[in-house]
Amino acid sequence: MATCLPLPLPASAATLVRVGAYEFPPYLSENREGLTPGLLSLLNAVQSDYRFELVVTSPQRRYDDLTQGRFDMMAFESIAWGWQDRPVEASRVFFRDAEVFVAKAGPGVDQSVFDRLEGKSILGRLGYHYAFAGFEADPKLLESRYNTRVTVTHEGNVRSVAAGRATLAIVTRSFLTRFLHDNPDLAGKLLVSERPDQVYEHTVLVRRGAPVDVAWVNGMLDRLEADGRLAALWQRYGVVP
């Protein structure tokens, strides 16, 4: 009787690299679209050694998930957002964004409304780290110390301010640009702060021991920038780095 030998794996079999992301529009939306899936598609298109796969997590769970190896890297992250003592390394900065405040527009309302935050009710996003709050992300401390209530939706926060249910909301500038483009009726009802709360310097965080390392990631970012693919991705989602 002939012996059936197992078929050899193809020499070109790609190594799986899992990439964590949480809902963070326009980086990842509720329907799993956005800049992060777009970046993974680019990485999968330009090389065949690795296959990048999205793993959805939450802002609070992401630290343990990456440290424990549930995924290998995260894009559009910053070491300053609570990663300082974790076994990760950061790529070069490849995208800049910001957090801005919005207030309800009206007679006598100008940029001075953003000068002092004391006494103003603020809406933020659960799991985010804000400079005005010393990068504190604990919801109870945010509410007790900074009168900031966190929710799970940027859009709801902006609409609440437009309706007068809160004084300020703090949102990602790239999200706000796209949101106002899609909802031009609200543009005249809101005043946006000219001074950001913080400027994002987005990197790719790579877990030590992951299948890829930071040098490889930096090389791929250089390649995607040089051939215009990153610029096309920013344009597709209406953001400016």
Accessible surface in RSA format (square Angstrom, percent):
REM  Atomic radii and reference values for relative SASA: ProtOr
REM  Chains: A
REM  Algorithm: Lee & Richards
REM  Probe-radius: 1.40
REM  Slices: 20
REM RES _ NUM      All-atoms   Total-Side   Main-Chain    Non-polar    All polar
REM                ABS   REL    ABS   REL    ABS   REL    ABS   REL    ABS   REL
RES MET A   1   236.85 122.7 151.24 100.1  85.61 203.8 125.31 106.5 111.54 147.8
RES ALA A   2    94.69  87.1  65.45 101.0  29.25  66.5  75.82 106.8  18.87  50.0
RES THR A   3   113.77  80.9  85.76  86.9  28.01  66.8  58.33  78.3  55.44  83.8
RES CYS A   4   123.92  93.7  94.97 105.9  28.94  68.0  39.18  99.3  84.73  91.4
RES LEU A   5   140.07  78.0 121.00  86.6  19.07  47.9 121.45  85.3  18.62  50.1
RES PRO A   6   121.86  88.8  96.95  88.4  24.91  90.5 109.07  90.0  12.79  79.5
RES LEU A   7   163.23  90.9 141.73 101.4  21.50  54.0 142.01  99.7  21.22  57.1
RES PRO A   8   117.15  85.4  93.93  85.6  23.22  84.4 104.31  86.1  12.84  79.8
RES LEU A   9   155.31  86.5 134.25  96.0  21.05  52.9 134.63  94.5  20.68  55.6
RES PRO A  10    88.85  64.8  73.17  66.7  15.67  57.0  85.05  70.2   3.79  23.6
RES ALA A  11   116.69 107.3  69.47 107.2  47.21 107.4  80.51 113.4  36.18  95.8
RES SER A  12    87.34  73.8  66.36  88.6  20.98  48.3  50.54 107.6  36.80  51.6
RES ALA A  13    61.89  56.9  32.87  50.7  29.02  66.0  41.71  58.7  20.19  53.5
RES ALA A  14    43.76  40.2  16.95  26.2  26.81  61.0  17.19  24.2  26.57  70.4
RES THR A  15    66.35  47.2  59.66  60.5   6.69  16.0  34.18  45.9  32.17  48.6
RES LEU A  16    43.40  24.2  32.07  22.9  11.34  28.5  32.07  22.5  11.34  30.5
RES VAL A  17     0.00   0.0   0.00   0.0   0.00   0.0   0.00   0.0   0.00   0.0
RES ARG A  18   100.51  42.2 100.51  51.2   0.00   0.0   7.77  10.6  92.74  56.2
RES VAL A  19     0.00   0.0   0.00   0.0   0.00   0.0   0.00   0.0   0.00   0.0
RES GLY A  20     0.46   0.6   0.00   N/A   0.46   0.6   0.00   0.0   0.46   1.0
RES ALA A  21     7.06   6.5   4.79   7.4   2.26   5.2   7.06   9.9   0.00   0.0
RES TYR A  22    11.09   5.2   8.26   4.7   2.83   7.4   3.33   2.5   7.77   9.6
RES GLU A  23    64.77  37.2  61.66  46.6   3.11   7.4  17.30  33.5  47.47  38.8
RES PHE A  24     8.53   4.3   8.53   5.3   0.00   0.0   8.53   5.2   0.00   0.0
RES PRO A  25    24.53  17.9  24.53  22.4   0.00   0.0  24.53  20.3   0.00   0.0
RES PRO A  26     9.76   7.1   3.53   3.2   6.23  22.7   9.63   8.0   0.12   0.8
RES TYR A  27     3.38   1.6   3.38   1.9   0.00   0.0   3.38   2.5   0.00   0.0
RES LEU A  28     3.15   1.8   3.15   2.3   0.00   0.0   3.15   2.2   0.00   0.0
RES SER A  29    34.18  28.9  31.23  41.7   2.95   6.8  31.44  67.0   2.74   3.8
RES GLU A  30   151.52  87.0 126.25  95.5  25.27  60.2  43.89  84.9 107.63  87.9
RES ASN A  31   102.81  70.9  75.92  73.4  26.89  64.7  44.96 108.2  57.85  55.9
RES ARG A  32   147.87  62.1 136.78  69.7  11.09  26.4  39.33  53.7 108.55  65.8
RES GLU A  33   101.78  58.4  99.48  75.3   2.31   5.5  28.52  55.2  73.26  59.8
RES GLY A  34     3.63   4.5   0.00   N/A   3.63   4.5   3.37   9.2   0.26   0.6
RES LEU A  35     0.00   0.0   0.00   0.0   0.00   0.0   0.00   0.0   0.00   0.0
RES THR A  36     2.57   1.8   2.57   2.6   0.00   0.0   0.00   0.0   2.57   3.9
RES PRO A  37    28.31  20.6  24.85  22.7   3.45  12.6  26.84  22.2   1.47   9.1
RES GLY A  38     5.89   7.3   0.00   N/A   5.89   7.3   4.78  13.1   1.11   2.5
RES LEU A  39     1.12   0.6   1.12   0.8   0.00   0.0   1.12   0.8   0.00   0.0
RES LEU A  40     7.73   4.3   7.73   5.5   0.00   0.0   7.73   5.4   0.00   0.0
RES SER A  41    70.36  59.5  61.76  82.4   8.59  19.8  33.84  72.1  36.52  51.2
RES LEU A  42    20.35  11.3  20.24  14.5   0.11   0.3  20.35  14.3   0.00   0.0
RES LEU A  43     8.46   4.7   8.46   6.1   0.00   0.0   8.46   5.9   0.00   0.0
RES ASN A  44    57.77  39.8  39.93  38.6  17.84  43.0  22.01  53.0  35.76  34.6
RES ALA A  45    73.70  67.8  32.61  50.3  41.09  93.5  43.04  60.6  30.66  81.2
RES VAL A  46    15.49  10.2   1.59   1.4  13.90  33.5   8.29   7.2   7.20  19.5
RES GLN A  47    29.60  16.6  12.64   9.2  16.97  40.4  24.24  51.6   5.37   4.1
RES SER A  48    80.81  68.3  70.00  93.4  10.81  24.9  43.41  92.4  37.40  52.4
RES ASP A  49    95.75  67.1  87.68  87.3   8.07  19.1  17.58  41.4  78.17  78.0
RES TYR A  50    44.89  21.0  41.94  23.9   2.95   7.7   8.64   6.5  36.25  44.7
RES ARG A  51   117.21  49.2 116.82  59.5   0.40   0.9  49.10  67.1  68.11  41.3
RES PHE A  52     7.95   4.0   0.00   0.0   7.95  20.7   0.00   0.0   7.95  22.8
RES GLU A  53    67.82  38.9  63.78  48.3   4.04   9.6  26.42  51.1  41.40  33.8
RES LEU A  54    41.59  23.2  21.97  15.7  19.61  49.3  21.97  15.4  19.61  52.8
RES VAL A  55    20.30  13.4  16.83  15.2   3.46   8.3  20.30  17.6   0.00   0.0
RES VAL A  56    45.54  30.0  35.64  32.3   9.90  23.9  35.64  31.0   9.90  26.9
RES THR A  57     8.00   5.7   0.00   0.0   8.00  19.1   0.01   0.0   8.00  12.1
RES SER A  58    28.38  24.0  27.13  36.2   1.26   2.9  24.18  51.5   4.20   5.9
RES PRO A  59    15.25  11.1  14.41  13.1   0.84   3.1  14.49  12.0   0.76   4.7
RES GLN A  60    96.31  53.9  73.88  54.0  22.44  53.4  63.45 135.1  32.87  24.9
RES ARG A  61   119.58  50.2 113.95  58.1   5.63  13.4  59.51  81.3  60.06  36.4
RES ARG A  62     1.94   0.8   1.94   1.0   0.00   0.0   0.00   0.0   1.94   1.2
RES TYR A  63    30.18  14.1  30.18  17.2   0.00   0.0  29.91  22.5   0.26   0.3
RES ASP A  64    69.52  48.7  69.29  69.0   0.24   0.6   9.57  22.5  59.95  59.8
RES ASP A  65    13.11   9.2  12.66  12.6   0.45   1.1   0.45   1.1  12.66  12.6
RES LEU A  66     0.00   0.0   0.00   0.0   0.00   0.0   0.00   0.0   0.00   0.0
RES THR A  67    48.99  34.8  32.14  32.6  16.85  40.2  32.14  43.2  16.85  25.5
RES GLN A  68   142.53  79.7 104.00  76.0  38.53  91.7  43.08  91.7  99.45  75.4
RES GLY A  69    33.11  40.8   0.00   N/A  33.11  40.8  10.49  28.8  22.62  50.7
RES ARG A  70   109.46  46.0  95.10  48.5  14.36  34.2  50.85  69.5  58.61  35.5
RES PHE A  71     0.36   0.2   0.00   0.0   0.36   0.9   0.36   0.2   0.00   0.0
RES ASP A  72    10.22   7.2  10.22  10.2   0.00   0.0   0.00   0.0  10.22  10.2
RES MET A  73     1.69   0.9   1.69   1.1   0.00   0.0   1.69   1.4   0.00   0.0
RES MET A  74     1.92   1.0   1.92   1.3   0.00   0.0   1.92   1.6   0.00   0.0
RES ALA A  75     7.42   6.8   0.00   0.0   7.42  16.9   0.00   0.0   7.42  19.7
RES PHE A  76     2.98   1.5   1.59   1.0   1.39   3.6   1.59   1.0   1.39   4.0
RES GLU A  77     0.67   0.4   0.67   0.5   0.00   0.0   0.32   0.6   0.35   0.3
RES SER A  78    17.23  14.6  16.68  22.3   0.54   1.3   2.26   4.8  14.97  21.0
RES ILE A  79    58.39  33.2  55.85  41.6   2.54   6.1  55.85  40.2   2.54   6.9
RES ALA A  80    50.73  46.6  41.53  64.1   9.19  20.9  43.36  61.1   7.37  19.5
RES TRP A  81    14.64   5.9  14.64   7.1   0.00   0.0  11.40   6.1   3.24   5.3
RES GLY A  82    38.91  48.0   0.00   N/A  38.91  48.0  23.13  63.5  15.78  35.3
RES TRP A  83     0.71   0.3   0.00   0.0   0.71   1.7   0.00   0.0   0.71   1.1
RES GLN A  84   112.59  63.0  83.25  60.8  29.34  69.9  46.72  99.4  65.87  50.0
RES ASP A  85   146.82 102.8 110.42 109.9  36.40  86.1  42.48 100.0 104.34 104.1
RES ARG A  86    74.55  31.3  67.58  34.4   6.97  16.6   9.51  13.0  65.03  39.4
RES PRO A  87    47.28  34.5  45.33  41.3   1.96   7.1  46.66  38.5   0.62   3.9
RES VAL A  88     7.04   4.6   0.23   0.2   6.82  16.4   0.23   0.2   6.82  18.5
RES GLU A  89    89.29  51.3  85.50  64.7   3.79   9.0  22.22  43.0  67.08  54.8
RES ALA A  90    37.79  34.7  15.47  23.9  22.32  50.8  15.47  21.8  22.32  59.1
RES SER A  91     7.20   6.1   0.00   0.0   7.20  16.6   0.73   1.6   6.47   9.1
RES ARG A  92    75.62  31.7  63.37  32.3  12.25  29.2  61.04  83.4  14.57   8.8
RES VAL A  93    43.37  28.5  29.20  26.4  14.17  34.1  29.20  25.4  14.17  38.4
RES PHE A  94    10.78   5.4   0.00   0.0  10.78  28.1   4.72   2.9   6.06  17.3
RES PHE A  95     3.22   1.6   0.62   0.4   2.61   6.8   2.95   1.8   0.28   0.8
RES ARG A  96   116.92  49.1 114.62  58.4   2.31   5.5  36.00  49.2  80.93  49.0
RES ASP A  97     4.92   3.4   3.90   3.9   1.01   2.4   1.50   3.5   3.41   3.4
RES ALA A  98     0.03   0.0   0.03   0.0   0.00   0.0   0.03   0.0   0.00   0.0
RES GLU A  99     1.20   0.7   1.20   0.9   0.00   0.0   0.00   0.0   1.20   1.0
RES VAL A 100     3.41   2.2   3.41   3.1   0.00   0.0   3.41   3.0   0.00   0.0
RES PHE A 101    12.14   6.1  12.14   7.5   0.00   0.0  12.14   7.4   0.00   0.0
RES VAL A 102     0.00   0.0   0.00   0.0   0.00   0.0   0.00   0.0   0.00   0.0
RES ALA A 103     2.74   2.5   2.74   4.2   0.00   0.0   2.74   3.9   0.00   0.0
RES LYS A 104   100.80  49.2  94.10  57.7   6.71  16.0  52.31  47.1  48.49  51.7
RES ALA A 105    34.98  32.2  21.12  32.6  13.86  31.5  21.67  30.5  13.31  35.3
RES GLY A 106    34.08  42.0   0.00   N/A  34.08  42.0  22.86  62.7  11.23  25.1
RES PRO A 107   143.76 104.8 113.40 103.4  30.36 110.4 125.45 103.6  18.31 113.8
RES GLY A 108    83.47 102.9   0.00   N/A  83.47 102.9  44.39 121.8  39.09  87.5
RES VAL A 109    56.54  37.2  34.91  31.6  21.62  52.1  37.49  32.6  19.05  51.7
RES ASP A 110    77.14  54.0  75.87  75.5   1.27   3.0  35.01  82.4  42.13  42.0
RES GLN A 111    53.92  30.2  51.34  37.5   2.58   6.1  42.20  89.8  11.72   8.9
RES SER A 112    69.95  59.1  56.04  74.8  13.90  32.0  36.33  77.4  33.62  47.1
RES VAL A 113    32.41  21.3  25.11  22.7   7.29  17.6  32.33  28.1   0.07   0.2
RES PHE A 114     9.48   4.7   7.07   4.4   2.41   6.3   7.07   4.3   2.41   6.9
RES ASP A 115    97.80  68.5  72.18  71.8  25.61  60.6  23.97  56.4  73.82  73.6
RES ARG A 116   158.60  66.6 156.10  79.6   2.50   5.9  61.65  84.3  96.94  58.8
RES LEU A 117    38.95  21.7  33.57  24.0   5.38  13.5  33.76  23.7   5.19  14.0
RES GLU A 118   124.66  71.6 101.37  76.7  23.29  55.5  65.41 126.5  59.25  48.4
RES GLY A 119    80.98  99.9   0.00   N/A  80.98  99.9  39.19 107.5  41.79  93.6
RES LYS A 120    40.60  19.8  39.86  24.5   0.74   1.8  19.13  17.2  21.47  22.9
RES SER A 121    43.94  37.1  42.08  56.2   1.86   4.3  35.08  74.7   8.86  12.4
RES ILE A 122     2.35   1.3   0.57   0.4   1.78   4.3   0.57   0.4   1.78   4.8
RES LEU A 123     5.88   3.3   5.88   4.2   0.00   0.0   5.88   4.1   0.00   0.0
RES GLY A 124     0.00   0.0   0.00   N/A   0.00   0.0   0.00   0.0   0.00   0.0
RES ARG A 125     9.91   4.2   9.76   5.0   0.15   0.4   0.00   0.0   9.91   6.0
RES LEU A 126    49.55  27.6  49.54  35.4   0.01   0.0  49.54  34.8   0.01   0.0
RES GLY A 127     8.04   9.9   0.00   N/A   8.04   9.9   5.17  14.2   2.87   6.4
RES TYR A 128    11.83   5.5   7.50   4.3   4.33  11.3  11.45   8.6   0.38   0.5
RES HIS A 129    25.87  14.1  18.87  13.1   7.00  17.9   7.59   7.8  18.28  21.3
RES TYR A 130     0.17   0.1   0.17   0.1   0.00   0.0   0.17   0.1   0.00   0.0
RES ALA A 131    34.47  31.7  19.53  30.1  14.94  34.0  19.75  27.8  14.72  39.0
RES PHE A 132    43.46  21.7  12.98   8.0  30.48  79.3  24.99  15.2  18.47  52.9
RES ALA A 133     1.32   1.2   0.00   0.0   1.32   3.0   0.00   0.0   1.32   3.5
RES GLY A 134    58.81  72.5   0.00   N/A  58.81  72.5  32.72  89.8  26.09  58.4
RES PHE A 135    81.27  40.7  71.96  44.6   9.31  24.2  72.13  43.7   9.13  26.1
RES GLU A 136    50.82  29.2  45.73  34.6   5.09  12.1  10.86  21.0  39.96  32.6
RES ALA A 137    25.73  23.7  18.12  28.0   7.61  17.3  18.51  26.1   7.22  19.1
RES ASP A 138    59.42  41.6  52.57  52.3   6.85  16.2  15.41  36.3  44.01  43.9
RES PRO A 139    56.18  40.9  53.54  48.8   2.65   9.6  53.84  44.5   2.34  14.5
RES LYS A 140   172.57  84.2 164.39 100.9   8.18  19.5 111.69 100.5  60.88  64.9
RES LEU A 141    58.85  32.8  58.85  42.1   0.00   0.0  58.85  41.3   0.00   0.0
RES LEU A 142     1.12   0.6   1.12   0.8   0.00   0.0   1.12   0.8   0.00   0.0
RES GLU A 143    98.26  56.4  90.90  68.8   7.36  17.5  25.87  50.0  72.39  59.1
RES SER A 144    89.30  75.5  48.49  64.7  40.81  94.0  52.20 111.2  37.11  52.0
RES ARG A 145   154.27  64.8 118.64  60.5  35.63  84.8  38.81  53.0 115.46  70.0
RES TYR A 146    69.89  32.6  58.32  33.2  11.57  30.1  38.86  29.2  31.03  38.2
RES ASN A 147    73.14  50.4  67.38  65.1   5.76  13.9  20.49  49.3  52.66  50.9
RES THR A 148     0.11   0.1   0.00   0.0   0.11   0.3   0.00   0.0   0.11   0.2
RES ARG A 149   125.37  52.6 123.56  63.0   1.81   4.3  45.71  62.5  79.66  48.3
RES VAL A 150    27.25  17.9   7.99   7.2  19.26  46.4   7.99   6.9  19.26  52.2
RES THR A 151    29.06  20.7  21.21  21.5   7.85  18.7  29.06  39.0   0.00   0.0
RES VAL A 152    97.16  63.9  92.99  84.2   4.16  10.0  92.99  80.8   4.16  11.3
RES THR A 153    54.97  39.1  51.94  52.7   3.02   7.2  44.94  60.4  10.02  15.2
RES HIS A 154     2.60   1.4   0.42   0.3   2.18   5.6   0.42   0.4   2.18   2.5
RES GLU A 155    75.56  43.4  74.52  56.4   1.03   2.5  15.12  29.2  60.44  49.3
RES GLY A 156    27.47  33.9   0.00   N/A  27.47  33.9  25.56  70.1   1.91   4.3
RES ASN A 157     2.46   1.7   2.44   2.4   0.02   0.0   0.02   0.0   2.44   2.4
RES VAL A 158     0.00   0.0   0.00   0.0   0.00   0.0   0.00   0.0   0.00   0.0
RES ARG A 159    91.43  38.4  88.45  45.1   2.98   7.1  39.35  53.8  52.08  31.6
RES SER A 160    18.94  16.0  18.94  25.3   0.00   0.0   0.98   2.1  17.96  25.2
RES VAL A 161     0.00   0.0   0.00   0.0   0.00   0.0   0.00   0.0   0.00   0.0
RES ALA A 162    13.32  12.2   5.16   8.0   8.16  18.6   5.51   7.8   7.81  20.7
RES ALA A 163    57.10  52.5  22.83  35.2  34.27  78.0  33.66  47.4  23.44  62.1
RES GLY A 164    49.82  61.4   0.00   N/A  49.82  61.4  16.68  45.8  33.14  74.2
RES ARG A 165   168.68  70.8 133.55  68.1  35.13  83.7  72.99  99.8  95.69  58.0
RES ALA A 166    10.89  10.0   2.11   3.3   8.79  20.0   7.09  10.0   3.80  10.1
RES THR A 167    54.43  38.7  43.65  44.3  10.78  25.7  30.30  40.7  24.13  36.5
RES LEU A 168     0.00   0.0   0.00   0.0   0.00   0.0   0.00   0.0   0.00   0.0
RES ALA A 169     0.00   0.0   0.00   0.0   0.00   0.0   0.00   0.0   0.00   0.0
RES ILE A 170     0.00   0.0   0.00   0.0   0.00   0.0   0.00   0.0   0.00   0.0
RES VAL A 171     0.00   0.0   0.00   0.0   0.00   0.0   0.00   0.0   0.00   0.0
RES THR A 172     0.00   0.0   0.00   0.0   0.00   0.0   0.00   0.0   0.00   0.0
RES ARG A 173   107.67  45.2 107.67  54.9   0.00   0.0  34.46  47.1  73.21  44.4
RES SER A 174     7.41   6.3   3.10   4.1   4.32   9.9   7.36  15.7   0.06   0.1
RES PHE A 175    21.69  10.8  21.24  13.2   0.45   1.2  21.67  13.1   0.02   0.1
RES LEU A 176     5.58   3.1   5.58   4.0   0.00   0.0   5.58   3.9   0.00   0.0
RES THR A 177    74.85  53.2  65.34  66.2   9.50  22.7  53.11  71.3  21.73  32.9
RES ARG A 178    95.56  40.1  93.07  47.4   2.49   5.9  21.59  29.5  73.97  44.8
RES PHE A 179    10.98   5.5   6.24   3.9   4.74  12.3  10.57   6.4   0.41   1.2
RES LEU A 180    34.16  19.0  30.30  21.7   3.87   9.7  30.71  21.6   3.45   9.3
RES HIS A 181   147.92  80.8 125.48  87.2  22.44  57.4  98.72 101.7  49.20  57.2
RES ASP A 182    91.03  63.8  61.84  61.6  29.19  69.0  25.42  59.8  65.61  65.4
RES ASN A 183    30.42  21.0  29.12  28.1   1.31   3.1   1.55   3.7  28.87  27.9
RES PRO A 184    96.80  70.5  84.16  76.7  12.64  45.9  84.85  70.1  11.95  74.3
RES ASP A 185    98.58  69.1  76.35  76.0  22.23  52.6  51.84 122.0  46.74  46.6
RES LEU A 186    11.42   6.4  11.42   8.2   0.00   0.0  11.42   8.0   0.00   0.0
RES ALA A 187    47.25  43.4  35.47  54.7  11.79  26.8  35.78  50.4  11.47  30.4
RES GLY A 188    68.72  84.7   0.00   N/A  68.72  84.7  42.49 116.6  26.23  58.8
RES LYS A 189   108.48  52.9 104.40  64.1   4.08   9.7  62.87  56.6  45.61  48.6
RES LEU A 190    13.68   7.6   0.40   0.3  13.28  33.4   0.40   0.3  13.28  35.7
RES LEU A 191    41.90  23.3  40.56  29.0   1.35   3.4  41.90  29.4   0.00   0.0
RES VAL A 192    49.64  32.7  40.53  36.7   9.11  22.0  40.53  35.2   9.11  24.7
RES SER A 193     5.80   4.9   1.48   2.0   4.32  10.0   1.48   3.1   4.32   6.1
RES GLU A 194   143.87  82.6 111.81  84.6  32.05  76.3  49.03  94.8  94.84  77.4
RES ARG A 195   153.20  64.3 146.35  74.6   6.85  16.3  74.10 101.3  79.10  47.9
RES PRO A 196    39.14  28.5  31.39  28.6   7.75  28.2  31.59  26.1   7.55  46.9
RES ASP A 197    22.26  15.6   4.88   4.9  17.38  41.1   2.97   7.0  19.29  19.2
RES GLN A 198    21.06  11.8  12.74   9.3   8.33  19.8  15.00  31.9   6.06   4.6
RES VAL A 199    82.97  54.6  62.67  56.7  20.30  48.9  62.67  54.5  20.30  55.1
RES TYR A 200     6.01   2.8   4.38   2.5   1.63   4.2   3.02   2.3   2.99   3.7
RES GLU A 201    81.18  46.6  76.76  58.1   4.42  10.5  18.74  36.2  62.45  51.0
RES HIS A 202     0.17   0.1   0.17   0.1   0.00   0.0   0.00   0.0   0.17   0.2
RES THR A 203    11.06   7.9  11.06  11.2   0.00   0.0  11.06  14.9   0.00   0.0
RES VAL A 204     1.27   0.8   1.27   1.1   0.00   0.0   1.27   1.1   0.00   0.0
RES LEU A 205     0.00   0.0   0.00   0.0   0.00   0.0   0.00   0.0   0.00   0.0
RES VAL A 206     4.90   3.2   4.19   3.8   0.71   1.7   4.19   3.6   0.71   1.9
RES ARG A 207    42.94  18.0  41.68  21.2   1.27   3.0   4.28   5.8  38.67  23.4
RES ARG A 208   139.72  58.7 120.98  61.7  18.73  44.6  52.77  72.1  86.95  52.7
RES GLY A 209    76.40  94.2   0.00   N/A  76.40  94.2  38.64 106.0  37.75  84.6
RES ALA A 210    16.42  15.1   0.00   0.0  16.42  37.3   0.00   0.0  16.42  43.5
RES PRO A 211    55.37  40.4  24.36  22.2  31.01 112.7  37.14  30.7  18.23 113.3
RES VAL A 212     5.27   3.5   0.01   0.0   5.26  12.7   3.36   2.9   1.91   5.2
RES ASP A 213    85.14  59.6  81.86  81.5   3.28   7.8  37.10  87.3  48.04  47.9
RES VAL A 214    25.81  17.0  23.35  21.1   2.47   5.9  23.35  20.3   2.47   6.7
RES ALA A 215    76.53  70.4  58.84  90.8  17.69  40.2  64.57  90.9  11.96  31.7
RES TRP A 216    62.66  25.1  52.30  25.3  10.36  24.3  46.63  24.9  16.03  26.0
RES VAL A 217     6.64   4.4   6.25   5.7   0.38   0.9   6.64   5.8   0.00   0.0
RES ASN A 218    38.20  26.3  38.20  36.9   0.00   0.0  13.74  33.1  24.46  23.6
RES GLY A 219    37.43  46.2   0.00   N/A  37.43  46.2  30.72  84.3   6.70  15.0
RES MET A 220    15.64   8.1  15.42  10.2   0.22   0.5   1.39   1.2  14.25  18.9
RES LEU A 221     2.81   1.6   2.81   2.0   0.00   0.0   2.81   2.0   0.00   0.0
RES ASP A 222    75.37  52.8  70.24  69.9   5.13  12.1  29.09  68.5  46.27  46.1
RES ARG A 223   118.93  49.9 111.45  56.8   7.48  17.8  42.64  58.3  76.29  46.2
RES LEU A 224     0.00   0.0   0.00   0.0   0.00   0.0   0.00   0.0   0.00   0.0
RES GLU A 225    83.91  48.2  65.19  49.3  18.72  44.6  23.45  45.4  60.46  49.4
RES ALA A 226    93.74  86.2  50.56  78.0  43.18  98.2  63.17  89.0  30.58  81.0
RES ASP A 227    74.56  52.2  39.38  39.2  35.18  83.2  42.76 100.6  31.80  31.7
RES GLY A 228    32.39  39.9   0.00   N/A  32.39  39.9  26.53  72.8   5.86  13.1
RES ARG A 229    96.88  40.7  93.01  47.4   3.87   9.2  19.71  26.9  77.17  46.8
RES LEU A 230     1.96   1.1   1.96   1.4   0.00   0.0   1.96   1.4   0.00   0.0
RES ALA A 231    62.07  57.1  54.74  84.5   7.33  16.7  56.08  79.0   6.00  15.9
RES ALA A 232    53.93  49.6  46.53  71.8   7.40  16.8  49.20  69.3   4.73  12.5
RES LEU A 233     0.03   0.0   0.00   0.0   0.03   0.1   0.00   0.0   0.03   0.1
RES TRP A 234    16.17   6.5  16.17   7.8   0.00   0.0   7.74   4.1   8.44  13.7
RES GLN A 235   146.84  82.1 128.37  93.8  18.46  44.0  44.68  95.1 102.16  77.5
RES ARG A 236   138.90  58.3 112.22  57.2  26.68  63.5  62.56  85.5  76.35  46.3
RES TYR A 237    36.06  16.8  36.06  20.5   0.00   0.0  17.94  13.5  18.11  22.3
RES GLY A 238    38.03  46.9   0.00   N/A  38.03  46.9  32.27  88.6   5.75  12.9
RES VAL A 239     8.95   5.9   0.09   0.1   8.86  21.3   2.24   1.9   6.71  18.2
RES VAL A 240   131.00  86.2 110.33  99.9  20.67  49.8 110.53  96.0  20.47  55.5
RES PRO A 241    81.44  59.4  44.80  40.8  36.64 133.2  55.16  45.5  26.28 163.4
END  Absolute sums over single chains surface
CHAIN  1 A    12258.4       9497.7       2760.7       6658.0       5600.5
END  Absolute sums over all chains
TOTAL         12258.4       9497.7       2760.7       6658.0       5600.5
